[in-house]
Amino acid sequence: MGLKLTKRGKTYYIRGTVAGHSVYETTGTRDKDLADAIRIRKERRLEEQNARGLKAVATFDEAAESYADTGAPTRFILGVRKTDGVMSGLAVRFKGMKLADIKQADLDKAARELYPSASRETLIRQVYTPFVAIWNHAARKEMCDARVWERPRKPKGTNVVRLATTTRSGTAPVEYDYAARFVAAMSPDPAMLMTFLFFTGLRPIEAFALRAEDVNVDKQWFVVRSSKTGQPRGVPLHSFLCGWLPALVERGLSAEDGALFRTPRGEPYGIVQDGGGGLKTAIKGARKRSGITDISPYTARHTVSTGLVVAGVHPHIKDQILGHAADDMSRHYTNVPQAPLIEAINKLPFGAFAKLPWVDAPADWFGKLAEGTGKRTDLEDRRKA
């Protein structure tokens, strides 16, 4: 039958069947010649796929689009540059390139071209990690073969002296007593979210998206439906969290949006790709009030990881908690609380956090502000009462 052009309004659509594949999709253009070129390319692609298989024709941008459909973060995959409004990211850099043709050297070259002066850590976070997440997703969809990709390595040796360097906030762990001092300088609502991060190791964007219905306090377990890997996972709840989370769960279940965490204004946190996003204002204020400037939302993830290692937790258990492991067994038991993970997370110390003023009755502190926040001094007044 082949593919034909049809017109709906002013836009051309492709319709028909090729090699058993039924197609009905927009070309996204009003130009008939361009639409016909798109039709021809689509038809040839389906014929080639039928003859050689999906792995022979699947492209990186197709894999990236499929990955994005899972709800996974896409900031470094496809975004608009603030400077000139031009689309950028991995999907643009590898657009049209077949997965089967991409080599390690192509990935390394893309990293250098996208971020020519970036540090090793930045390249890993903004290029290699999202690239590997897309590739693993594509492999699960049988769009390509599973592969091991190398990330930039740290330089060997200890005789290299660096002068006048600065460490980016959030790239190193801190002591829990130190973290508690910082969180104590935050308004209660963002403080609850930051405390949650310090006892789960979640990525900030995962916490922003949490819904009350996915938290089971009684079983010390919750489910992250959308993660950086594009796969859901179950996460253990520290016993300390179980003491005050029920109030947040109850609030979330009674709200239409179901959000577990809310701002002091009572609004759910926006889903901001990567980094602190919706917590930036709260972090900035806490730094000013506490004098502590080396803590950000991602500090919590590094702190949990290091705390589990210090506590002697097996690397496999640690990786499952942090979402590094994505094997089929882990995904199959997403909703099933796992005792070894709960036992491991409970090894994190919480003494200093237990002294935060809102812990005993969190619902009484919803919407309150830290002292020094505008003209309101809710926490200060409450302490004096």
C-alpha positions in Angstrom: 0.0 0.0 0.0 2.8 2.4 0.9 2.6 5.8 2.5 0.6 8.7 1.2 0.2 12.4 2.1 -3.1 13.7 3.4 -3.9 17.2 4.5 -5.6 18.2 7.7 -6.2 21.9 7.9 -2.9 23.4 6.7 -0.6 20.6 7.8 0.3 17.4 5.9 0.0 14.0 7.5 1.5 10.6 6.5 -0.9 7.7 6.3 -0.6 4.1 5.1 1.0 0.8 5.8 4.5 -0.4 5.0 5.9 -3.8 5.8 3.1 -4.5 8.2 3.5 -1.2 10.0 0.5 1.1 10.1 1.4 4.8 10.1 -0.7 7.9 10.7 1.3 10.9 11.9 1.9 14.5 11.2 4.9 15.7 9.1 4.8 19.0 11.1 4.9 21.1 8.0 2.7 22.9 5.5 5.2 22.6 2.7 4.1 19.8 0.4 7.6 19.1 -1.0 9.1 18.9 2.5 6.3 16.7 3.6 6.8 14.4 0.7 10.5 14.1 1.5 9.6 13.2 5.1 7.1 10.6 3.7 9.8 9.0 1.5 12.3 8.9 4.3 9.8 7.3 6.6 8.8 4.7 4.1 12.5 3.8 3.4 13.2 3.5 7.1 10.3 1.1 7.7 11.4 -1.0 4.7 14.9 -1.2 6.1 13.7 -2.0 9.6 11.6 -4.8 8.2 14.6 -6.2 6.2 17.3 -5.7 8.8 15.6 -5.3 12.2 15.0 -2.4 14.6 18.6 -2.3 15.9 19.9 -1.6 12.5 17.9 1.6 12.0 17.0 3.0 15.4 18.5 6.5 16.0 19.6 8.2 19.2 17.0 10.9 19.1 14.3 8.2 18.7 15.7 6.5 21.8 15.8 9.9 23.6 12.2 10.6 22.8 11.2 7.2 24.1 13.2 7.8 27.2 11.5 11.2 27.8 8.1 9.5 27.5 8.8 7.6 30.7 8.9 11.0 32.6 12.6 10.9 33.2 14.6 14.2 33.5 15.5 15.7 30.1 17.3 18.9 30.9 20.6 17.8 29.3 19.0 15.8 26.6 16.9 18.5 24.9 16.7 22.0 26.1 16.6 25.6 25.0 19.8 27.7 25.5 19.0 30.8 27.5 21.5 32.9 25.5 20.1 32.5 22.0 17.0 30.3 22.3 18.5 27.5 20.2 17.8 23.9 21.1 20.7 22.0 22.5 21.6 18.8 24.3 22.4 15.2 23.5 19.3 14.6 21.3 20.4 17.5 19.1 24.0 16.5 19.1 23.3 12.9 18.0 20.2 13.7 15.9 19.7 11.2 13.1 22.7 9.2 14.2 22.0 5.4 14.3 22.6 3.8 17.7 24.5 1.0 16.0 27.0 3.6 14.6 27.8 5.4 17.9 31.2 4.6 19.4 32.9 5.6 22.6 34.9 8.2 20.6 31.7 9.8 19.4 30.5 10.1 23.0 33.8 11.6 24.2 33.8 14.1 21.3 30.3 15.1 22.0 31.2 15.8 25.6 34.1 18.0 24.6 32.0 19.9 22.1 29.0 20.5 24.3 31.0 21.5 27.4 34.6 22.4 26.2 35.7 23.9 29.5 33.7 21.7 32.0 35.2 19.7 34.8 35.2 15.9 34.8 32.3 15.9 37.3 30.2 18.2 35.1 30.8 16.1 32.0 29.7 13.0 33.9 26.6 14.6 35.2 25.5 16.4 32.1 26.7 14.1 29.3 27.8 10.6 30.3 25.1 9.8 32.9 22.1 10.9 30.7 23.6 9.3 27.6 24.0 6.0 29.4 20.5 6.2 30.8 19.1 6.7 27.3 21.3 3.8 26.0 20.1 1.4 28.7 16.5 2.4 28.0 17.0 1.7 24.3 18.6 -1.6 25.1 15.6 -2.6 27.1 13.4 -1.6 24.2 15.6 -3.8 21.9 16.6 -0.7 19.9 20.3 -1.5 20.4 22.6 -3.9 22.2 23.6 -3.4 25.8 27.0 -1.8 26.2 29.4 -0.6 28.8 30.4 3.0 28.3 33.5 4.6 29.9 33.3 7.9 31.8 36.2 10.3 32.2 38.6 9.0 34.8 40.3 10.9 37.6 44.0 11.7 36.9 46.3 9.3 38.6 49.0 10.3 41.1 49.1 12.7 44.0 51.8 15.1 42.9 49.5 17.5 41.1 48.9 20.7 42.9 45.9 22.8 42.0 45.8 26.4 43.1 42.9 28.8 43.6 40.3 26.1 43.0 36.8 26.0 44.4 34.6 23.0 45.1 31.0 23.1 43.8 28.4 22.9 46.6 26.7 19.5 46.7 29.6 17.5 45.4 30.9 16.2 48.8 29.3 14.6 51.9 28.9 16.4 55.3 28.5 15.3 58.9 24.9 14.8 60.0 25.2 17.3 62.9 26.6 19.9 60.5 23.7 19.2 58.1 21.2 19.5 60.9 22.5 23.0 61.7 21.9 24.1 58.2 18.4 22.6 57.9 17.5 24.2 61.3 17.9 27.6 59.5 15.3 26.8 56.9 11.6 27.4 57.1 9.8 24.1 58.2 8.3 23.1 54.8 11.6 23.1 52.8 13.4 21.8 56.0 11.1 18.7 55.9 12.0 18.1 52.3 15.7 18.6 52.9 15.6 16.2 55.9 13.8 13.7 53.8 16.7 13.9 51.2 19.3 13.4 54.0 17.7 10.1 55.0 16.7 8.7 51.6 19.5 9.8 49.2 16.9 10.8 46.6 17.7 13.1 43.8 15.8 16.4 44.4 13.7 16.0 41.3 12.5 12.6 42.5 11.5 14.1 45.8 9.6 17.0 44.1 7.6 14.4 42.1 6.7 12.2 45.1 3.0 11.6 45.7 1.5 10.7 49.1 -0.1 7.6 47.7 3.3 6.1 47.0 4.4 6.3 50.6 3.7 3.4 53.1 4.9 4.6 56.5 3.8 1.4 58.3 5.9 -0.7 56.0 8.8 1.8 55.9 8.8 1.9 52.2 7.9 4.2 49.3 8.0 4.0 45.5 9.7 6.5 43.1 7.6 6.2 39.9 9.9 8.3 37.7 13.6 8.4 38.1 16.7 9.4 36.2 17.1 5.8 34.9 13.6 5.9 33.6 12.6 3.0 35.8 10.5 2.9 39.0 12.2 1.7 42.2 11.3 1.0 45.8 13.2 2.9 48.5 13.3 2.2 52.3 12.1 4.8 54.9 14.4 5.5 57.8 12.6 5.0 61.1 13.2 8.7 62.0 11.2 9.7 59.0 8.3 7.5 59.9 7.7 9.5 63.1 6.7 12.7 61.3 5.9 11.7 57.7 2.3 10.6 58.4 1.2 14.3 58.7 2.6 15.0 55.2 1.0 11.8 53.8 -2.4 12.7 55.2 -2.1 16.3 53.7 -1.1 14.9 50.3 -3.9 12.3 50.2 -6.5 15.1 50.9 -5.1 17.3 48.1 -6.1 17.0 44.5 -2.5 17.0 43.3 -1.4 14.4 45.9 2.0 16.1 46.4 3.9 14.9 49.4 6.0 18.0 49.9 4.8 21.6 49.6 6.3 25.1 49.8 5.5 27.5 52.6 2.8 28.9 50.3 1.1 25.5 50.2 2.0 24.9 46.6 3.6 21.7 45.3 7.3 22.0 44.2 7.7 22.4 40.5 9.4 19.6 38.6 12.7 21.3 37.9 15.3 19.3 35.9 18.5 18.6 37.9 19.8 20.5 40.9 17.9 22.1 43.7 15.4 23.9 41.4 12.4 24.8 43.6 14.6 24.8 46.7 17.0 27.5 45.6 15.3 30.3 47.5 15.2 28.3 50.7 18.8 27.2 50.3 20.0 30.8 49.7 18.1 32.0 52.9 19.5 29.1 55.0 23.0 29.9 53.9 22.6 33.5 54.9 21.1 32.7 58.3 23.4 29.8 59.2 26.7 30.9 57.7 27.0 27.5 56.1 27.6 27.8 52.3 28.7 24.3 51.2 25.3 22.5 51.4 22.9 22.1 48.5 20.1 19.5 47.9 22.6 17.1 46.2 24.8 17.2 49.3 22.2 14.9 50.9 22.7 12.3 48.3 26.5 12.2 48.7 26.0 12.2 52.5 23.7 9.2 52.4 26.0 7.3 50.1 29.0 8.0 52.3 27.1 7.3 55.5 26.0 3.9 54.2 29.6 3.0 53.3 30.9 4.1 56.7 28.2 1.9 58.3 29.5 -1.1 56.5 26.5 -1.5 54.1 27.2 -3.8 51.2 27.8 -1.9 47.9 24.9 -3.7 46.2 22.4 -2.7 48.9 23.7 0.9 48.8 23.3 1.1 45.1 19.8 -0.2 45.3 18.9 2.4 47.8 20.4 5.2 45.7 18.8 4.0 42.5 22.1 2.9 40.9 21.0 -0.7 40.5 18.3 -1.3 37.9 18.3 -5.0 37.4 15.1 -6.9 36.5 14.7 -8.3 40.1 14.8 -4.8 41.6 12.1 -3.5 39.3 9.9 -6.6 39.8 9.8 -6.0 43.6 9.4 -2.3 43.4 6.3 -2.3 45.7 7.6 -5.0 48.0 9.5 -3.7 51.2 12.9 -5.4 51.4 14.2 -5.9 55.0 17.9 -5.6 54.1 17.4 -2.2 52.6 15.3 -1.0 55.6 18.0 -2.3 58.0 20.7 -0.5 56.0 19.0 2.9 55.9 18.3 2.8 59.6 22.1 2.9 60.2 22.2 6.6 59.3 22.5 8.7 62.5 19.6 11.1 63.2 20.2 12.5 66.7 20.7 16.1 65.7 17.8 16.1 63.3 15.5 14.8 66.0 15.9 18.2 67.8 14.4 20.2 65.0 11.4 22.1 66.4 8.8 20.8 63.9 9.5 17.1 64.3 7.0 16.4 67.0 4.0 18.0 65.3 4.9 18.9 61.6 1.3 19.8 60.7 1.4 22.7 63.2 4.3 24.1 61.2 3.0 23.9 57.7 3.2 27.4 56.1 5.5 28.8 58.8 8.6 30.8 57.9 12.0 31.0 59.4 13.1 34.0 61.4 14.6 36.7 59.2 12.3 35.8 56.3 10.7 39.0 55.3 8.7 40.5 58.2 7.5 37.1 59.5 9.3 35.4 62.4 7.1 32.4 63.0 9.8 30.0 64.2 11.3 32.6 66.6 7.8 33.5 68.0 7.0 29.8 68.4 10.3 29.1 70.3 9.5 32.0 72.7 5.9 30.8 73.4 
